[in-house]
Amino acid sequence: MRAIQVSEHGGPEVLVATEVDDPVIGPNQLLVDTEAAGVNFIDTYIRTGTYPQPVPYIPGSEGTGVVAAVGAEVTDFTVGDRVAWAAAPGSYAERVAVDTAVAVAVPDRVPAAVAASALLQGMTAHYLIESVYKPAPGETILVHAGAGGVGLLLTQLAAARDIRVITTVSTDAKEELSREAGATHVLRYGDDLAQRVRELTAGEGVAAVYDGVGAATFEASLASLRIRGMLALFGAASGQVPPFDLQRLNPAGSLFVTRPTLAHYTRDRAELTWRAGDVMNAIADGTLRVRIGAEYPLAEAAQAHRDLQARKTTGSIVLVP
Ligand SMILES: NC(=O)c1ccc[n+]([C@@H]2O[C@H](COP(=O)([O-])OP(=O)(O)OC[C@H]3O[C@@H](n4cnc5c(N)ncnc54)[C@H](OP(=O)(O)O)[C@@H]3O)[C@@H](O)[C@H]2O)c1
């Protein structure tokens, strides 16, 4: 099969299309013909070696496709089923071995690109707003990178619950997308960001900040919180936040900071199917829109990473074998 392989950590150029053997499935795995693979920021952290990963490896963890074969002990899925997943290593490939524990059925009317990119970012948005800090209707939150994959989904989930959403974006085009998703106020990054947030909240600050940008926004995020506010630092698109003195949380308002990850919020099959079901059903009934910002041929994975890291993308992006 054709797949992307990484033989050494580095820039996007280490993502090389090559011929490799088909994966061999275990008794509780599905062999899936990939329709599309999701591209996520975490794929760039793994590619550079920021997150540990032995080489060589096939990148990607998310996708959708049609089951071509099932392992000896599989009972819940059968050949021909359409499935999606957010945690199957080696997803930048024409065929992927997917554990049944992470496979989710895809409603017929959900297009491949949407199914391939909805789960990782969608379940992240879901756990952030449902389980990390669940704002009450009328509360105000701040979401960074409001036109990104997670940002657009998180904004829609919040707006549907009558939560006031302030977002940050870098361009006018992204501002428009963020507003369409339901943002109440769209700001630019900058020195006066926290000041602007306070003006929009009558001086009080927001109940929670959902920050996937990291190094560049962390200080403004803290300074934007109300007393006992929650900072959910869920990513590092601009770089990792440096070591931090916990004592600072005290005078700043007895603040909370958490650094969550999806795996810990999809700990068992019941939690995974709850979140995935909510996301897929909302997509199928039209209440949650997944914006596919770009589709790239599988062989152009390097370009997809370049565009994602250069802030050129909006919404979700996928690779199509
Ligand atoms: N912890 C978890 O469970 C989890 C799960 C999924 C994703 N994440 C994290 O969530 C974040 C968003 O992921 P995503 O896949 O949806 O990506 P994305 O938001 O579509 O792309 C990242 C966005 O971050 C903004 N950004 C600000 N400063 C940046 C910089 N210096 N370099 C690059 N981008 C910058 C850009 O938007 P503007 O141009 O508008 O600033 C860019 O489009 C990432 O940090 C990712 O690691 C975490």
PDBQT file of the ligand as one rigid body, heavy atoms in Angstrom, charges set to zero:
ROOT
HETATM    1  N1  LIG A 401      -5.098  18.289  24.423  1.00  0.00    +0.000 N 
HETATM    2  C1  LIG A 401      -5.907  17.719  23.549  1.00  0.00    +0.000 C 
HETATM    3  O1  LIG A 401      -6.646  16.793  23.885  1.00  0.00    +0.000 OA
HETATM    4  C2  LIG A 401      -5.929  18.242  22.142  1.00  0.00    +0.000 A 
HETATM    5  C3  LIG A 401      -6.680  17.601  21.157  1.00  0.00    +0.000 A 
HETATM    6  C4  LIG A 401      -6.734  18.189  19.883  1.00  0.00    +0.000 A 
HETATM    7  C5  LIG A 401      -6.036  19.341  19.613  1.00  0.00    +0.000 A 
HETATM    8  N2  LIG A 401      -5.282  19.906  20.588  1.00  0.00    +0.000 N 
HETATM    9  C6  LIG A 401      -4.553  21.147  20.385  1.00  0.00    +0.000 C 
HETATM   10  O2  LIG A 401      -5.472  22.114  19.970  1.00  0.00    +0.000 OA
HETATM   11  C7  LIG A 401      -4.811  23.101  19.217  1.00  0.00    +0.000 C 
HETATM   12  C8  LIG A 401      -5.593  23.326  17.945  1.00  0.00    +0.000 C 
HETATM   13  O3  LIG A 401      -5.488  22.167  17.157  1.00  0.00    +0.000 OA
HETATM   14  P1  LIG A 401      -6.125  22.121  15.704  1.00  0.00    +0.000 P 
HETATM   15  O4  LIG A 401      -5.700  20.822  15.123  1.00  0.00    +0.000 OA
HETATM   16  O5  LIG A 401      -7.551  22.447  15.775  1.00  0.00    +0.000 OA
HETATM   17  O6  LIG A 401      -5.304  23.274  14.968  1.00  0.00    +0.000 OA
HETATM   18  P2  LIG A 401      -5.858  24.664  14.408  1.00  0.00    +0.000 P 
HETATM   19  O7  LIG A 401      -6.483  25.403  15.535  1.00  0.00    +0.000 OA
HETATM   20  O8  LIG A 401      -6.657  24.408  13.213  1.00  0.00    +0.000 OA
HETATM   21  O9  LIG A 401      -4.519  25.364  13.985  1.00  0.00    +0.000 OA
HETATM   22  C9  LIG A 401      -3.764  26.063  14.912  1.00  0.00    +0.000 C 
HETATM   23  C10 LIG A 401      -4.156  27.531  14.934  1.00  0.00    +0.000 C 
HETATM   24  O10 LIG A 401      -3.501  28.137  16.031  1.00  0.00    +0.000 OA
HETATM   25  C11 LIG A 401      -3.329  29.495  15.763  1.00  0.00    +0.000 C 
HETATM   26  N3  LIG A 401      -1.976  29.936  16.104  1.00  0.00    +0.000 N 
HETATM   27  C12 LIG A 401      -1.668  30.974  16.907  1.00  0.00    +0.000 A 
HETATM   28  N4  LIG A 401      -0.361  31.130  16.993  1.00  0.00    +0.000 NA
HETATM   29  C13 LIG A 401       0.193  30.199  16.205  1.00  0.00    +0.000 A 
HETATM   30  C14 LIG A 401       1.525  29.886  15.854  1.00  0.00    +0.000 A 
HETATM   31  N5  LIG A 401       2.574  30.580  16.354  1.00  0.00    +0.000 N 
HETATM   32  N6  LIG A 401       1.767  28.863  15.006  1.00  0.00    +0.000 NA
HETATM   33  C15 LIG A 401       0.756  28.160  14.505  1.00  0.00    +0.000 A 
HETATM   34  N7  LIG A 401      -0.547  28.416  14.802  1.00  0.00    +0.000 NA
HETATM   35  C16 LIG A 401      -0.824  29.425  15.636  1.00  0.00    +0.000 A 
HETATM   36  C17 LIG A 401      -3.596  29.701  14.263  1.00  0.00    +0.000 C 
HETATM   37  O11 LIG A 401      -4.832  30.404  14.129  1.00  0.00    +0.000 OA
HETATM   38  P3  LIG A 401      -4.761  32.029  13.991  1.00  0.00    +0.000 P 
HETATM   39  O12 LIG A 401      -3.994  32.272  12.728  1.00  0.00    +0.000 OA
HETATM   40  O13 LIG A 401      -6.147  32.487  13.964  1.00  0.00    +0.000 OA
HETATM   41  O14 LIG A 401      -4.017  32.460  15.208  1.00  0.00    +0.000 OA
HETATM   42  C18 LIG A 401      -3.694  28.304  13.714  1.00  0.00    +0.000 C 
HETATM   43  O15 LIG A 401      -4.560  28.217  12.619  1.00  0.00    +0.000 OA
HETATM   44  C19 LIG A 401      -3.398  22.599  18.998  1.00  0.00    +0.000 C 
HETATM   45  O16 LIG A 401      -2.547  23.194  19.940  1.00  0.00    +0.000 OA
HETATM   46  C20 LIG A 401      -3.513  21.130  19.293  1.00  0.00    +0.000 C 
HETATM   47  O17 LIG A 401      -2.315  20.556  19.727  1.00  0.00    +0.000 OA
HETATM   48  C21 LIG A 401      -5.221  19.367  21.846  1.00  0.00    +0.000 A 
ENDROOT
TORSDOF 0
